[in-house]
Structure formats: C-alpha cells, structure tokens
C-alpha cells in the first residue's frame, strides 16, 4: 500500500484513547511490581479524569491485560478512573510506546497504524508477545496495519505533526538494529512511513539507557517550532550529552524552516537504582493527554521546577508530577508505557486502499 500524504499527529493533538498494558510480570518486576502498579494507576487517573469539551474530548483508557485475573485486578484498581476498556492480549511487558504500532492519518484524515520491526531493543530483551502486540493493538482499534521495513521503537522518534522528526544516530543507526544503514537509508524509509520531510539527527542519548539513546528521554516537541530539553549542572553525569543536544537543536530548523525555540528544563541529575547504578532518569519522558501533562519525578531537588516549566508549555492542560523511580528501575517512565490513538472525524478508519 502507499501512505501518500500521511502524517503522525503531534502528541498534543486530540486523542481518542491511550493504549497501556497492565503491569503483570512478577519475574520482571519482582518486589517492585506493587509500586509500579500504583504509579500506573496514578497515571491512568491523570489521563482520564477530566471535564470533556467539544474541543477536548475525554480520553478513553484501552488497557491490555494478560488473563482474566489481570482483567479483574485492573478493573478493581481503575474503577472510577474514567472511560475504560480492558482487552485480553499477549504482551512481553508494559512498554507500549515501543512495541505497539504508531497511529497515523492519511491525506483524507483516515486513521491507520504502522508497525516497525521490533527486535527487543537490539536483542537485549526478547519477550514473548512483544512481536505480536502491534497487530493486536491495531485490531482492537479497528485500523489497517502497515508494515515498515526498519527496526524501530516508538520512543526513538519525536515528531511535531508538521513534517519534522528528531531522532538519534545511536539508536536508529545502531548495528544491533539496522546494520549498515546510514542516515539517507533511514530517511528514505521513515519519511513516508511517518509523513516526515525534515529530520534532525542527534548523536546519542543518556548514559545507561538500554534503548541506546531514545529521543523521548532527551528532547520533546511542546508545540510547532518549540522543543524542551534538559539543562545540566556541572556535576551531571550526562552533562556532555545534554550540552551537545542543546547545541544541535540551536542550529536546527524544522520542516517549515523555523529555528527552534528551546525551553530549558533542569536535569534531574544522578538518580541511582536500588543497587547504586546510574539510571537514565529524565523529565522529558512526560505524556501529553487531552487534558493533562503527566511528568515523571524522581525525588530530585529539580522536580518542582521541572514540572512547572513543562506545565507552562501547555497552559490549557493540568500538569501532574508522579513518582517514577520504581518504574524507572525497569528502564523507562510514562511516555514509554503509553501509546496514543488520535481522534478522527466520523470514526472512519483506513483499509489500505486509496
């Protein structure tokens, strides 16, 4: 099929729903599972609790569950959170930003989804169900699933909905994902797959990030021509990387030819795991819902200022800071476990035919 005129809507555009997966894998989360579930429930309530308007509808929670026991547990935990649909599905873990499909609209405004090849973040975590969940999510949404011939996770690309994509060489061009691929090769595939005409390439991401430099940990679009990124203190273990990110953004232009306005958010600094290892903690891993912006916080002295600055980019939404330290022990935060389904007029999907 062709995807002429398609685009991935910006995250601040209206959503029909948000796809998530109920935390269920005791072998992966061990003693942290209860705390992860608590953060998950807080996130869901922040997404769905709202006063809907014509311009901003309520956002449904489409939550995947592994089995009937998971369905009952999720239903009890999320009762009263808002509109909720639970779906029996196989999934390796909760990181749907990377394993679920990316939703796009074609030139007629019809919704479809694109599934990229997934290899467990470069072969690090190969979990049963992660290779099939994209098709299951597309089926739940009732949309056509378009395959793209490149290994890619959703957290590796950040779009403005107007033809611009920011990504990193460390992830997309990594030999553990796309061996031998260069920027031109990647752009030739990703351009039509995402509806992108302009790519801004950054070099690398945060230290100890098992995703090999996902962009949603270092920079996010907060509006047309506007990006947020983190400003490090002298002792920040990611100081060099974050300074390089900002320098490259300062010299970049978007698809419309605009120089980017940069919103500086303080870095959270060194956040350590229970065994003392540096974790890839980032305020940039926030999620923009229809009515709220949910920001991960880590017990850092920068938490309050970061939440305020990110919230200031979205004056028409509530800003909510939620503790993400236990979630981060698994490798990510709130953007990593969400995947939005954009709203469409008339609920008309795309069947793959022009």
Secondary structure, DSSP 8 states (H G I E B T S, - for coil): ---TT-B---TTS-EEEEEEE----HHHHGGGHHHHHHHHHHHHHHHH-S---SSS---EEEEEESSHHHHHHHHHHHTTSSSEEEEE---SSS-HHHHS-EEEE-TTS-EEEEEEE--HHHHT---TTTTTHHHHHHHHHT--EEEEEEE--GGG-EE-SSSEEEEEHHHHT-TTTSTT--HHHHHHHHHHHHT-SEEEEE----TT-TTSS-GGGTEEEEETTEEEEEE--TT-TTHHHHHHHHHHHHT-B-TTS-B-EEEEEE-----B-TTS-B----TT--EE-SSEEEEEE-S-TTHHHHHHHHHHT-TTSEEEEEE-HHHHHTT--TGGG-EEEE--GGG-B--S--
